Amino acid sequence: MKKALLLVGLLFSGLFLASCGKTLGNIEFRGADDVANIKFGSEFNVLAGVKAIGDDGTDYSDKITYITSATVSSSHLLDTQDPGQVVIKYNVEVNGETWSRFRYLTVLDPEAVEGQMLVNKDFSAGVGGWNSDSVVYISDGAAMTLSAVDGILQADVVAGANSYTPRFGQMNVPFEQDKTYEVSFRAKSSAEKVINVNVGELLTAAPYFIDFKEKQTENFTLTTEWQEFSFKFTHKLDNKRGGILFELGTVGTNKVDALVEFDWVDVEESIADPDTKAPEFTGLAVSKSILVGATFNPLAGVSAYDLVDGDLTSEIAVEVKDADGVVVTEIDTTEETTYTLTYTVSDAALNEASFVMTLEIVGMQFSDTNLIKNGDFSQPLDEVTPEWSMWLQEWDDVAVATGTVNEVDETFEIVISNPGSGGEAWTVQFIQRVSLIEGKTYRVRFDVKSSVTRDIDFVITEDVTYFEHIKAVAIDVTDEFTTFEYIFTALKSTADTKFEFDLGTTANYQASTLTFDNISLHEAVLDENIVNGDFGYIGWQAFHNDWEGSVANMAIVDGEFVYTLNKYNDTGNSYSLQLIYLEKFILAPNTAYTFKIDLYATQELTLSPFFTQGEGGGWNNISTLTALEVTATKQTFVIPVVSGANGELPYEFKFEFGNAIESFEASETVNPIKVMFDNVSFIEDETTVELMKNGNAETVEDFFYDNSGAGEGTMVLENGQAVIDVTALGGEAYTPHFYQIIDQLTPGSYRLKLVISSSVTRDFRVNLVLPEAGWVSLLPETKYDFNVEKDVEKVVYVDFTVANLVTNVKLELDFGTLGGELVSEVGQFVISEVMVYQNLNS
């Protein structure tokens, strides 16, 4: 909307009549009522009919002036080709005193010409019809100014992070069900730019958009020359509320700021083109791995959609071949093997889609994420920070080798003419840096061939310490690609770790050209045996719009939950900042509850709490909670809540406060914003049962402390650690003790890790026992005793083997009387980490 500040003073000729002795006390403005229906393009004089009458009987209309941000001509005519609401402030000044009146005027959007589906399709009425606040969207760093010059709509655009930031368009285009329409437009851009055109209905709540051309993406590349573009779609919904949207943000990787111009936009009923496009599958991957013994349904999660015929999931056919290429009718998951699955589906026009997937039955599953960058060499190496590098011996007889990406074959070729001196394999290295996490299991795969038969070594090693996670030597390489695979468990966390091929003087070295391809490192998908072993789970999440640049975190500080906001990009959405309780509530229907919380913050703000059943419950908010006005002084808020009629879906609790804070970034002169809360309670009124876990910010989640026998003490969560104060010992080792129940351990080799410190020098006992089998121990000596020096952190490792599947395993750390010569003392004991993981290196 054009903005121009106009101050007009009007003085009409006439006689100023005496007030017959009356004193002026007030001036009444007449004829200045709000107008909500000014027709687009009509003539509207902002002074017509406006009078200023004093209570002294004098007409002061000749002294009326006004101020407005709208465009008003010198003859006082409002620009009614700029739809929307404007404000005019009328003023009258008499003898140094001023009387005022505000007036709100609303210019309606233009109306569609009879026979046309779009309003103002040629922009002859300016931007009218295209700049509605409910349609235009500018966020996540985007900017856009709409204007119309000589019938050309101009969008001056700074692209945001998403395709729809920014966007413009119009809704309420009368699309009719089962009819085909052609959308066309003429456009250009000051710089080559890709835009996306959508058709559908915008919603004010989730799912926020109903797509009228599902699975049909329409991207167009605008150049500096005028071009005409068009596409067709068939409207399959009974919905006339939607419209057309021009999305001018980042489309794919195309993020271009430009002046985008449109000459005209049109929508006309049309005839569908012949159907030549095959359906598309979703939910399929080129390869998939499942565990031995798992149940597998080849159609689970798989769907097919056709632009004309819609959902064709029920028409999908699957052909299964075993490792020998024989068609079979069943998939046997009882042993490790490979199957090839071919999916096919056809639409009514006999367009067929097919997809081939390799299914591996393995002892474990692996993540789809390859931790090796550019391992298939489908891209050139990064010029600034290459993903791969060569290291060569540079002393004595210098090693000579070169490595390059073969962009045609998408491989990496290394030509070695001199391995250097010293007779070591490591004199020629092909390297990438990776980070590994203790307790995680990984799979290495690579394809390699050599121009002449020779061997190579492979190692994953930590720089400086030379700790080796895995090492394979004398790997025989021939002139045909061979795939090699290794599985290992990281026994320590290492950053900047060398994923290294040693190509120097191996046992059977030959000068050669080595070719590598399909190098991968995948993490195994394994259940955590110990839950919350780093004590990092506190039950709450600091949700923030990090995709728009905001930065926040959640921690427990001095026994309180602290939400710290270091940077905020206010995009006008309440949900951009949230405190979310991560546990779900199952509430009885139509039941009264009481929510209670202590709150304060480093600045005054408003928190809006609510309980919701999420998308599955239509984002139903069961309570109409009053917004909480939070100050720097700790307050206790008590809020009644009544559950809804649906008692099946779980409820989530959260605070939203994205609209309570303006954009800022913490610095040396600007403090972070913090929200502190404690003593959180959620109780059913009738039963007084507490439903909130860790409401006091002191509970160690998923672990338990037991003062069995005569043991006495407490356990709290402090600074991300379990802090146990034992004040009295019982007569047995387990009085008291700290524990967690492990659901199950499968057969194999394992490692137990415990990190602990103590306020006194004493002995401890750790064990893994089976309560349901007479408390038998899984450890080699039926227990493991160790000593910890006062104020010195101790890292304890215990290796053990599980012969058969065991369930309900109790991990136990004993603080009681250990007996014999072992030292048992009261004190404070701090546990920083607990792990039990399978070690596949054994």
Secondary structure as UniProt FT lines:
FT   STRAND          6..9
FT   TURN            20..21
FT   STRAND          27..30
FT   STRAND          35..38
FT   TURN            40..41
FT   TURN            46..49
FT   STRAND          51..54
FT   TURN            55..56
FT   HELIX           61..63
FT   STRAND          64..68
FT   TURN            74..75
FT   STRAND          77..78
FT   TURN            80..81
FT   STRAND          84..94
FT   TURN            95..96
FT   STRAND          97..107
FT   TURN            114..115
FT   TURN            121..122
FT   TURN            124..130
FT   TURN            133..135
FT   TURN            140..141
FT   STRAND          143..149
FT   TURN            150..151
FT   STRAND          152..158
FT   TURN            163..164
FT   STRAND          167..170
FT   TURN            177..178
FT   STRAND          179..189
FT   STRAND          193..202
FT   TURN            206..207
FT   STRAND          209..211
FT   TURN            212..215
FT   STRAND          219..222
FT   STRAND          227..235
FT   STRAND          243..247
FT   TURN            252..253
FT   STRAND          258..270
FT   STRAND          280..282
FT   STRAND          287..291
FT   TURN            292..293
FT   TURN            298..301
FT   STRAND          303..306
FT   TURN            307..309
FT   STRAND          310..311
FT   HELIX           313..315
FT   STRAND          317..321
FT   TURN            323..324
FT   STRAND          327..328
FT   STRAND          337..346
FT   TURN            348..349
FT   STRAND          352..362
FT   STRAND          365..366
FT   TURN            373..376
FT   STRAND          389..392
FT   STRAND          400..406
FT   TURN            407..410
FT   STRAND          411..418
FT   HELIX           425..427
FT   STRAND          428..436
FT   TURN            438..439
FT   STRAND          441..450
FT   STRAND          454..462
FT   TURN            463..465
FT   STRAND          468..477
FT   STRAND          482..489
FT   STRAND          494..502
FT   TURN            507..508
FT   STRAND          512..525
FT   TURN            531..534
FT   STRAND          540..544
FT   HELIX           546..548
FT   STRAND          551..557
FT   TURN            558..559
FT   STRAND          560..568
FT   HELIX           574..576
FT   STRAND          577..585
FT   TURN            589..590
FT   STRAND          592..601
FT   STRAND          605..612
FT   HELIX           615..617
FT   TURN            618..619
FT   STRAND          628..630
FT   STRAND          635..642
FT   STRAND          651..656
FT   TURN            658..659
FT   STRAND          664..665
FT   STRAND          673..684
FT   TURN            685..687
FT   TURN            693..696
FT   TURN            701..702
FT   STRAND          704..706
FT   TURN            709..710
FT   STRAND          712..718
FT   TURN            719..720
FT   STRAND          721..728
FT   TURN            733..734
FT   STRAND          737..745
FT   STRAND          748..758
FT   STRAND          762..770
FT   HELIX           771..773
FT   TURN            774..775
FT   STRAND          776..777
FT   TURN            780..781
FT   STRAND          784..788
FT   STRAND          794..802
FT   STRAND          806..814
FT   TURN            820..821
FT   STRAND          827..838
FT   TURN            840..841
//
